[in-house]
Amino acid sequence: MVKVDFATGKIRWILCTHDHWQEPFRPLLLEPAGKPFEWPWRQHAPAVDYEIDQEAMELILEDTDDQSYQGYRVYRFHRMSLYPPNLQIQ
């Protein structure tokens, strides 16, 4: 997931694992902070629950994971606090 500043066309942050990213994108990756963090893998339907200030926000998204349980696909919902000025996520 990527946040783009539509006024400038620049990428503000990237929500993704840090594997295989190179410059100039590596500094834009959000850093997990706090408890063990579980990355979403097939995220979709993002929604901002509320904004904490101009930059920080609560993000809710659905994750259709590749895992299955007894033949059923696993759907997860993630609720994350994003603090882009420090590029942190909880």
Number of C-alpha atoms within 10 A of each C-alpha: 13 12 13 13 11 9 6 7 8 10 13 16 21 20 20 15 15 13 7 6 13 9 7 7 12 14 13 18 20 23 20 17 14 8 7 8 12 10 13 19 14 14 19 14 9 15 12 13 13 12 13 12 8 8 11 18 18 17 17 19 18 18 19 17 14 10 10 11 7 6 7 8 12 13 14 13 15 15 15 16 20 23 19 20 12 11 19 18 21 17
